[in-house]
Each structure stands twice: as structure tokens, then as C-alpha cells.
Amino acid sequence: MPDGVGTAPSVTLSESAAKRIEFLASQETQAGLMLRVSVSGGGCSGFQYGFAFDDTKGDEDRLFERAGAKVVIDETSLELLNGSEIDFVEDLVGASFQIKNPNAKSSCGCGNSFAV
């Protein structure tokens, strides 16, 4: 069977991302929050990533977890994110969630948008 055929789409969370999601969710007053990661048209490269907290998982959403941190992604976005790793990086420039997306053929300098 060819690689990827018949397997469910998947996204992984780095340990750093899981810790940051848990920390940020604990700072909110509402319990049960998940980080919603989405892809929409726009940005300087064609598609852009979106990050927001959500307390609802819809029928078309997939849930990914690591160490108590929960990420929810809609099926349409998941098609573009399949095989990606969500990471949280802190450096001299700042701190941010970054997506290591094997489907992206190119991306902008800031890493917030990509092309396939």
C-alpha cells in the first residue's frame, strides 16, 4: 500500500507546544478550552494559519492531544495540515506557535502563511 493511503490524517504536538497550550488555557476563566488551529485563504503566500481558543468540538473537527493539551482542527484545514507538527518556539525575536508543515511548498518570512 502506498505511503499515507488508508491512514487517518494526523497532526502532532511538540512537548513545548503542549506545555504552552496548557499554560494559556489555565489563564482563561472558562474551563475545557482547546486550541483551534485553522487554515484560511489569505496571507502573503496564499493560505494563513489561525490560532484561537474554543470550547466546542464540531462534528467535522478532529481532536489531537498531548499531555492534557487539546488541539481541534476542522477537516478542511486538516487536509492542508496533515503530517504537520505544531511547536512553540521562544527566541530573541519573540515567542510563537509554529507549524512545521510538510505540505507547504513555500512560506512567508514570518511563517504565518504558506503555499501548496
C-alpha positions, -999 to +999 in steps of 0.1 A: +000+000+000+015+034-009+026+056+020-003+076+035-031+057+017-057+044+041-043+062+071-061+089+091-048+124+088-026+133+117-010+163+134+014+161+163+022+185+192+057+191+204+062+190+242+068+227+241+035+234+224+016+211+247+030+229+278+022+263+263-013+254+254-019+240+289-005+272+304-025+296+283-057+276+288-052+277+326-050+315+324-085+317+310-117+318+332-135+292+310-128+256+316-124+229+289-107+252+263-090+237+233-066+254+209-084+256+175-059+256+146-073+266+112-062+274+077-079+301+056-072+318+023-050+349+026-017+359+038+013+368+016+017+332+004-019+321-003-030+304+029-026+315+065-027+298+099-052+308+126-050+301+163-078+307+188-092+290+219-125+272+216-147+252+239-167+234+212-157+205+190-180+201+160-189+170+140-163+179+113-135+185+138-106+162+148-091+163+182-054+159+189-039+156+224-006+155+242-001+157+280-035+171+286-033+198+259-060+196+233-060+209+197-090+208+175-088+211+137-116+211+111-115+185+083-108+211+056-079+226+074-066+192+083-062+183+046-036+211+044-021+203+078-018+165+075+016+154+088+024+187+105+039+193+139+027+222+160+055+237+180+060+266+204+093+285+200+108+312+221+138+331+208+153+366+208+127+378+184+097+366+205+076+336+212+050+320+189+033+288+178+049+275+146+037+248+123+062+226+106+041+217+075+054+191+051+027+201+026+039+237+023+059+243-009+068+278+003+061+301+032+065+338+040+093+350+062+072+352+093+059+316+089+023+326+093+013+319+057+022+293+031+016+280-004+009+244-015 
